[in-house]
Amino acid sequence: MRHIIFGGDGFVGRHLAPKLLADGCEVVVADVVKSDLPHYRNVQFVNCDVTDPDHVARVGVKADDMVYNLSAKMLSPIQVRAKRHEFFWPVNYHGAENIIHAMARVDAPRLVHFTTDMIYGHTVKFPMTEDHPVAPLGEYGLSKLKTEELAEEWRTRGMNISLFRPRLIIGPGRLGILEKLFKLIDMNLPVPMIGSGRNPYQFISVFDCAEAARLAWKAGVPNEAYNLGSLNPPPVRKLLGDLVKHAGSKSILLPTPGWAVKRTLDLLDWMNMPIMDPEQYLIADEDCLLDVSKGKRDLGWVPQYRDEDMLIAAYREYRAKKDGAAVKAGHSVPAE
């Protein structure tokens, strides 16, 4: 069976491709860029912009192919309000639509597709299971939700589509919004928290995401959605406190009135001077905790990486990059 990874040079794809090669699979990476990673010696690369149906058709999907859609525009770099729709939708929704249509033309039935936990919006029940109400707070989450609705429509036509909803994905080569945090710590400046910092903050490792995608294929591509997040995430205060201690920084953690900070950020957003995307700050002090037990039951997937270790590893990478040392896993890719 041939495995085609759309967006395969991106963050999750560059870890999924070697896993599939290790399983003896034939792998095709379809993306707009090609890095210098060693696994490219053993995969086929096709230059592909998923927003262009002709590009997607050129990949040559066949009926017995296993397809993964990892192409996406993320929440970094931050966009002003007026540009968010045009930034997210061409890749996130129309790109997914082009891939599914290319599959449908040749009766290729198997797709693994990554969306986001941000389709949920505000926390209604805790922890969040996959049947949590969906009410995205912006264009990013909405564009991803609409791809889930598209997937549901094509499931009724005979496709098998496994959906994954990750929390903030971090790992080698991905700093994104975390870089702002690391700069504060390096400069011994106060680190403001939205709210008290007592709520948990949950990451998910890129390695765990890649393994989830592989296990979905192994399990026959169930027509289900799965949350992807770490186990037992610590409160924000402990997570950041441990990082400050590890860095040897004099930074202090600064609790703030969540409602006041959010209104200030709302004002900056309205003035087209966003510091964070509303989809990030509006839930920053909520108990956003994904229940990931369904993935274990259906796929045998269990996350292997702790939030504390992931954050410290990201900080070490930041320091290595700043100090001019070599950084593993290629160039940086923005985090959500």
C-alpha positions as CSV (number, residue, x, y, z in Angstrom):
1,M,0.0,0.0,0.0
2,R,1.3,3.5,-0.9
3,H,1.0,6.2,1.7
4,I,0.5,9.8,0.5
5,I,1.1,12.6,3.0
6,F,-0.2,16.0,2.0
7,G,1.6,18.6,4.0
8,G,4.2,16.0,4.6
9,D,7.2,18.4,4.9
10,G,5.4,20.1,7.8
11,F,5.7,19.4,11.5
12,V,3.9,16.1,12.0
13,G,4.6,14.9,8.5
14,R,8.4,14.9,8.9
15,H,8.0,12.5,11.8
16,L,5.2,10.4,10.3
17,A,7.1,9.7,7.1
18,P,10.1,7.9,8.8
19,K,7.6,5.9,10.9
20,L,5.9,4.6,7.7
21,L,9.2,3.9,6.0
22,A,10.2,1.8,9.1
23,D,7.1,-0.2,8.5
24,G,8.2,-1.0,5.0
25,C,5.7,1.4,3.3
26,E,6.1,3.3,0.1
27,V,5.8,6.9,1.0
28,V,4.9,10.0,-1.1
29,V,5.3,13.5,0.4
30,A,3.2,16.2,-1.3
31,D,4.0,19.7,-0.2
32,V,5.0,23.2,-1.4
33,V,8.5,22.9,0.1
34,K,11.1,20.1,0.4
35,S,13.5,20.1,3.3
36,D,16.9,18.4,3.5
37,L,15.8,15.7,6.0
38,P,17.5,12.3,5.5
39,H,14.3,10.3,4.9
40,Y,13.8,12.1,1.6
41,R,16.4,9.6,0.2
42,N,13.7,7.0,0.5
43,V,10.4,8.8,-0.3
44,Q,8.9,10.3,-3.5
45,F,8.4,14.1,-3.3
46,V,5.7,15.9,-5.3
47,N,5.5,19.7,-5.3
48,C,1.9,20.3,-4.4
49,D,-0.1,23.4,-3.3
50,V,-3.3,21.9,-1.9
51,T,-5.3,25.1,-2.7
52,D,-4.9,24.3,-6.4
53,P,-7.0,21.3,-7.5
54,D,-4.7,20.7,-10.5
55,H,-1.7,20.4,-8.1
56,V,-3.6,17.9,-6.0
57,A,-4.6,15.9,-9.1
58,R,-0.9,15.8,-10.2
59,V,-0.1,13.8,-7.1
60,G,-1.9,10.9,-8.7
61,V,-3.9,9.4,-5.8
62,K,-4.9,5.8,-6.6
63,A,-7.7,3.7,-5.2
64,D,-5.6,1.6,-2.8
65,D,-3.6,4.5,-1.4
66,M,-3.6,5.5,2.3
67,V,-3.9,9.3,2.4
68,Y,-3.0,11.7,5.2
69,N,-3.9,15.4,5.2
70,L,-1.5,17.4,7.4
71,S,-1.6,20.6,5.5
72,A,-2.8,23.6,7.5
73,K,-2.4,27.2,8.3
74,M,-1.9,27.7,12.0
75,L,-2.4,30.5,14.5
76,S,1.1,31.8,14.1
77,P,2.0,34.2,12.7
78,I,-0.9,36.2,14.3
79,Q,-3.3,37.8,11.7
80,V,-5.4,40.9,12.0
81,R,-9.1,40.3,12.0
82,A,-9.7,41.4,8.4
83,K,-7.2,38.9,7.0
84,R,-8.1,35.8,9.1
85,H,-10.6,34.3,6.7
86,E,-8.5,34.6,3.6
87,F,-5.5,33.3,5.6
88,F,-7.0,30.1,7.0
89,W,-9.7,29.0,4.6
90,P,-7.9,28.3,1.3
91,V,-5.6,25.7,2.9
92,N,-7.6,24.5,5.9
93,Y,-11.0,24.0,4.2
94,H,-10.6,24.2,0.4
95,G,-7.3,22.3,0.5
96,A,-9.0,19.5,2.4
97,E,-11.9,19.6,-0.1
98,N,-9.5,19.3,-3.0
99,I,-7.9,16.3,-1.5
100,I,-11.2,14.5,-0.8
101,H,-12.4,15.2,-4.3
102,A,-9.2,13.8,-5.8
103,M,-9.7,10.7,-3.7
104,A,-13.4,10.4,-4.6
105,R,-12.6,10.5,-8.4
106,V,-10.5,7.3,-8.0
107,D,-12.6,5.7,-5.2
108,A,-9.7,6.0,-2.7
109,P,-11.5,5.5,0.7
110,R,-8.9,6.0,3.4
111,L,-8.0,9.3,4.9
112,V,-6.4,10.5,8.2
113,H,-7.1,14.2,8.7
114,F,-5.9,16.5,11.4
115,T,-8.2,19.3,12.7
116,T,-7.9,21.0,16.1
117,D,-9.3,21.0,19.7
118,M,-10.2,24.7,19.0
119,I,-13.4,23.5,17.3
120,Y,-14.7,23.2,20.9
121,G,-14.5,26.8,21.9
122,H,-15.3,27.6,25.5
123,T,-15.2,24.7,28.0
124,V,-18.7,23.4,28.6
125,K,-17.8,20.1,30.3
126,F,-14.6,18.9,32.0
127,P,-12.7,17.0,30.8
128,M,-13.6,17.4,27.1
129,T,-14.6,14.2,25.4
130,E,-15.0,14.0,21.6
131,D,-18.8,14.6,22.0
132,H,-18.2,18.0,23.6
133,P,-20.3,20.8,22.0
134,V,-18.5,22.6,19.2
135,A,-18.5,26.4,19.0
136,P,-15.2,27.7,17.6
137,L,-14.2,31.3,18.6
138,G,-12.6,32.3,15.3
139,E,-11.8,31.6,11.7
140,Y,-9.1,29.1,12.4
141,G,-11.3,26.8,14.5
142,L,-14.3,27.4,12.2
143,S,-12.3,26.4,9.1
144,K,-11.3,23.2,10.8
145,L,-14.8,22.4,12.0
146,K,-16.1,22.8,8.5
147,T,-13.6,20.2,7.3
148,E,-15.0,17.8,9.9
149,E,-18.5,18.4,8.6
150,L,-17.1,17.8,5.1
151,A,-15.6,14.5,6.3
152,E,-18.9,13.4,7.8
153,E,-20.6,14.0,4.5
154,W,-18.1,11.9,2.6
155,R,-18.3,9.2,5.2
156,T,-21.9,8.7,4.2
157,R,-20.6,8.1,0.7
158,G,-18.4,5.3,1.7
159,M,-15.1,6.9,2.8
160,N,-13.3,6.0,6.0
161,I,-12.0,9.2,7.6
162,S,-10.2,9.3,11.0
163,L,-10.1,12.8,12.5
164,F,-7.6,14.0,15.1
165,R,-8.1,17.0,17.3
166,P,-4.7,17.9,18.9
167,R,-3.9,20.4,21.6
168,L,-0.9,22.7,21.1
169,I,1.6,20.5,19.3
170,I,5.3,21.0,20.3
171,G,8.5,19.3,19.6
172,P,11.9,19.8,17.8
173,G,11.7,22.5,15.2
174,R,8.6,24.2,16.6
175,L,8.7,27.2,18.9
176,G,6.1,29.7,17.5
177,I,4.2,31.5,20.3
178,L,6.5,29.9,23.0
179,E,9.4,32.0,21.8
180,K,7.7,35.1,23.4
181,L,7.5,33.3,26.7
182,F,11.2,32.2,26.5
183,K,12.3,35.7,25.8
184,L,10.6,37.0,28.9
185,I,12.3,34.3,31.0
186,D,15.7,35.0,29.5
187,M,15.4,38.7,30.3
188,N,14.3,37.9,33.9
189,L,11.1,39.8,33.3
190,P,7.7,39.0,34.9
191,V,5.7,36.4,33.1
192,P,2.0,37.4,33.1
193,M,-0.6,34.6,33.3
194,I,-4.2,35.1,32.2
195,G,-6.0,34.4,35.4
196,S,-4.6,32.7,38.5
197,G,-2.6,29.9,36.7
198,R,-4.4,27.2,38.6
199,N,-6.0,25.7,35.5
200,P,-4.1,22.9,33.6
201,Y,-2.3,23.5,30.3
202,Q,-2.0,20.6,28.0
203,F,0.4,20.0,25.2
204,I,0.8,17.1,22.8
205,S,4.1,15.9,21.4
206,V,4.7,15.8,17.7
207,F,6.0,12.3,18.1
208,D,2.7,11.2,19.8
209,C,0.7,12.9,16.9
210,A,2.7,11.0,14.3
211,E,2.2,7.7,16.1
212,A,-1.6,8.4,16.4
213,A,-1.8,8.8,12.6
214,R,0.2,5.6,12.0
215,L,-2.1,3.7,14.5
216,A,-5.2,4.9,12.7
217,W,-4.0,3.3,9.5
218,K,-3.1,0.1,11.4
219,A,-6.6,0.1,12.9
220,G,-8.3,0.3,9.5
221,V,-9.0,4.0,9.6
222,P,-12.0,4.2,11.9
223,N,-14.8,6.6,11.1
224,E,-14.2,8.4,14.4
225,A,-12.7,11.6,15.9
226,Y,-10.0,11.5,18.5
227,N,-8.6,14.0,21.0
228,L,-4.8,14.2,21.2
229,G,-3.3,15.6,24.4
230,S,-0.9,14.7,27.1
231,L,-1.8,12.8,30.3
232,N,-2.1,14.5,33.6
233,P,-1.1,18.1,32.6
234,P,0.0,20.3,35.5
235,P,-1.4,23.7,36.4
236,V,-0.1,26.6,34.4
237,R,1.6,28.0,37.5
238,K,3.6,24.8,38.1
239,L,4.4,24.3,34.4
240,L,5.9,27.8,34.1
241,G,7.4,27.8,37.5
242,D,9.4,24.6,36.7
243,L,10.6,26.2,33.5
244,V,11.7,29.4,35.2
245,K,13.6,27.3,37.8
246,H,15.2,25.2,35.0
247,A,16.3,28.3,33.2
248,G,17.9,29.8,36.3
249,S,15.8,32.9,35.7
250,K,14.7,35.6,38.2
251,S,11.3,35.9,36.4
252,I,8.3,35.9,38.6
253,L,4.9,34.6,37.6
254,L,2.3,37.3,37.6
255,P,-1.4,36.3,38.1
256,T,-3.8,38.8,36.4
257,P,-7.6,39.3,36.4
258,G,-8.5,37.2,33.4
259,W,-11.5,39.2,32.5
260,A,-9.5,42.5,32.4
261,V,-6.7,41.0,30.3
262,K,-9.2,39.5,27.8
263,R,-11.0,42.9,27.4
264,T,-7.6,44.6,26.9
265,L,-6.6,42.0,24.3
266,D,-10.1,42.4,22.7
267,L,-9.4,46.1,22.3
268,L,-6.0,45.6,20.8
269,D,-7.6,43.1,18.4
270,W,-10.3,45.6,17.4
271,M,-7.5,48.2,16.8
272,N,-5.7,45.7,14.5
273,M,-2.8,45.4,16.9
274,P,-3.3,41.8,18.1
275,I,-0.8,40.3,20.5
276,M,-2.6,36.9,20.6
277,D,-5.4,35.5,18.6
278,P,-8.8,35.5,20.4
279,E,-8.9,31.7,20.0
280,Q,-5.9,31.6,22.3
281,Y,-6.6,34.1,25.0
282,L,-10.4,33.7,25.4
283,I,-9.9,30.2,26.8
284,A,-6.5,30.8,28.5
285,D,-7.8,30.6,32.0
286,E,-10.4,27.9,31.4
287,D,-10.1,24.2,32.4
288,C,-9.4,23.1,28.8
289,L,-8.5,19.4,29.3
290,L,-8.9,16.9,26.5
291,D,-9.9,13.3,27.5
292,V,-7.8,11.1,25.3
293,S,-9.0,7.7,26.5
294,K,-10.9,7.0,23.3
295,G,-7.6,6.8,21.3
296,K,-6.4,4.2,23.8
297,R,-9.5,2.1,23.5
298,D,-9.8,2.2,19.7
299,L,-6.2,2.5,18.5
300,G,-4.0,1.5,21.4
301,W,-2.6,5.0,21.4
302,V,-1.2,6.3,24.7
303,P,0.8,9.6,24.8
304,Q,4.3,9.1,25.9
305,Y,5.5,12.7,26.6
306,R,5.0,14.9,29.7
307,D,4.1,18.5,29.4
308,E,6.9,19.6,31.7
309,D,9.5,17.7,29.7
310,M,8.2,19.0,26.4
311,L,8.3,22.6,27.5
312,I,11.8,22.4,28.9
313,A,13.0,20.6,25.7
314,A,11.5,23.5,23.6
315,Y,13.3,26.0,25.8
316,R,16.6,24.1,25.4
317,E,16.1,24.2,21.6
318,Y,15.4,28.0,21.8
319,R,18.6,28.5,23.8
320,A,20.6,26.3,21.3
321,K,19.3,28.3,18.4
322,K,20.0,31.6,20.1
323,D,23.6,30.4,21.0
324,G,24.1,29.4,17.4
325,A,24.2,25.6,18.0
326,A,22.7,23.2,15.6
327,V,19.0,22.5,16.0
328,K,17.6,19.1,15.2
329,A,14.7,18.4,12.9
330,G,15.2,21.3,10.4
331,H,13.8,24.8,10.3
332,S,11.2,26.2,12.8
333,V,7.6,25.6,12.1
334,P,5.0,27.9,13.8
335,A,3.0,26.5,16.7
336,E,-0.7,27.0,17.1
